[in-house]
Amino acid sequence: METILTRRSIRKYINKPVSESLIGELLKAAMSAPSSGNQQPWHFVIINDRRLLDKVPTFHPYSQMILQAPVAIAICGDLSLEKNKGMWVQDCSAATQNLLLAANAKGLGTVWLGVYPREERIEGLRKLLNLPDHVIPLALVPVGYPDEQKPPADRFNEDRVHYNGW
Ligand SMILES: Cc1cc2nc3c(=O)[nH]c(=O)nc-3n(C[C@H](O)[C@H](O)[C@H](O)COP(=O)(O)O)c2cc1C
C-alpha cells in the first residue's frame, strides 16, 4: 500500500544515471503484470541515447521533462503476439503501472506519457525507434532520480463506489 499511495508523477530529475540492474528490475516488475490469456504481448524499448530522448518533444506535446531524464522506457504492444484481440492495451497498461510502482519502491521518479491512441505520437515514436508496423507504442516513461518531492494524493472518493449495481 505504501508504494501505491506514495507514487506521484515526477517531472524533474537530478543529473545521475540509472544503473542497468535497476532498469532490469523495473522490466521484471513490468513483465510480471497480468495479461489476457497470459499472452504477454509487450516489448520494452530502453532509450538512453541523449539525441533520441531530445527529439521526443518534437512529436509529443507534453513531454518536456524528458530533456532532463537520463533514460526512458517505451512500452509497446505487439499485435502478432495477441491471442485475444484488442486486449493488448490493457495488458500493456498493467505492465506500465507495475513499472511505475517498482520505480517508486526503488526511489526513482517516473511519469506516464500517453502515446496510444494519439496518431502523431505513435508515428513519431515509430520513426524514432524504428518500430515495425505490428508494434504499437502505448506509453513512454522517463525514469530518473527525483529532483522534486510530492506528497501522497488522497483520491479516495466514496461517490465512485457502487454495490450490486449503480
Ligand atoms: C494514460 C496517461 C497519459 C498521461 N500522459 C501524460 C503526459 O503526456 N504528460 C505528462 O506530463 N503526464 C502525463 N500523465 C500523468 C498524469 O498527468 C498524472 O498521472 C495525473 O495528473 C495524476 O498525478 P500523479 O501521477 O502525480 O498521481 C499521464 C497519465 C496517464 C495515466
PDBQT file of the ligand as one rigid body, heavy atoms in Angstrom, charges set to zero:
ROOT
HETATM    1  C1  LIG A 201      -2.725   7.481 -19.872  1.00  0.00    +0.000 C 
HETATM    2  C2  LIG A 201      -1.930   8.588 -19.211  1.00  0.00    +0.000 A 
HETATM    3  C3  LIG A 201      -1.341   9.553 -20.004  1.00  0.00    +0.000 A 
HETATM    4  C4  LIG A 201      -0.578  10.563 -19.418  1.00  0.00    +0.000 A 
HETATM    5  N1  LIG A 201       0.080  11.457 -20.232  1.00  0.00    +0.000 NA
HETATM    6  C5  LIG A 201       0.879  12.385 -19.674  1.00  0.00    +0.000 A 
HETATM    7  C6  LIG A 201       1.651  13.250 -20.491  1.00  0.00    +0.000 A 
HETATM    8  O1  LIG A 201       1.603  13.172 -21.727  1.00  0.00    +0.000 OA
HETATM    9  N2  LIG A 201       2.461  14.168 -19.908  1.00  0.00    +0.000 N 
HETATM   10  C7  LIG A 201       2.540  14.280 -18.537  1.00  0.00    +0.000 A 
HETATM   11  O2  LIG A 201       3.297  15.143 -18.053  1.00  0.00    +0.000 OA
HETATM   12  N3  LIG A 201       1.820  13.460 -17.716  1.00  0.00    +0.000 NA
HETATM   13  C8  LIG A 201       1.009  12.527 -18.255  1.00  0.00    +0.000 A 
HETATM   14  N4  LIG A 201       0.317  11.660 -17.440  1.00  0.00    +0.000 N 
HETATM   15  C9  LIG A 201       0.415  11.779 -15.973  1.00  0.00    +0.000 C 
HETATM   16  C10 LIG A 201      -0.833  12.399 -15.358  1.00  0.00    +0.000 C 
HETATM   17  O3  LIG A 201      -0.868  13.783 -15.634  1.00  0.00    +0.000 OA
HETATM   18  C11 LIG A 201      -0.826  12.135 -13.840  1.00  0.00    +0.000 C 
HETATM   19  O4  LIG A 201      -0.779  10.750 -13.582  1.00  0.00    +0.000 OA
HETATM   20  C12 LIG A 201      -2.037  12.719 -13.125  1.00  0.00    +0.000 C 
HETATM   21  O5  LIG A 201      -2.041  14.130 -13.220  1.00  0.00    +0.000 OA
HETATM   22  C13 LIG A 201      -2.092  12.342 -11.646  1.00  0.00    +0.000 C 
HETATM   23  O6  LIG A 201      -0.926  12.773 -10.968  1.00  0.00    +0.000 OA
HETATM   24  P1  LIG A 201       0.063  11.744 -10.249  1.00  0.00    +0.000 P 
HETATM   25  O7  LIG A 201       0.587  10.784 -11.275  1.00  0.00    +0.000 OA
HETATM   26  O8  LIG A 201       1.171  12.591  -9.653  1.00  0.00    +0.000 OA
HETATM   27  O9  LIG A 201      -0.678  10.999  -9.167  1.00  0.00    +0.000 OA
HETATM   28  C14 LIG A 201      -0.444  10.638 -18.000  1.00  0.00    +0.000 A 
HETATM   29  C15 LIG A 201      -1.035   9.644 -17.212  1.00  0.00    +0.000 A 
HETATM   30  C16 LIG A 201      -1.750   8.611 -17.809  1.00  0.00    +0.000 A 
HETATM   31  C17 LIG A 201      -2.332   7.519 -16.947  1.00  0.00    +0.000 C 
ENDROOT
TORSDOF 0
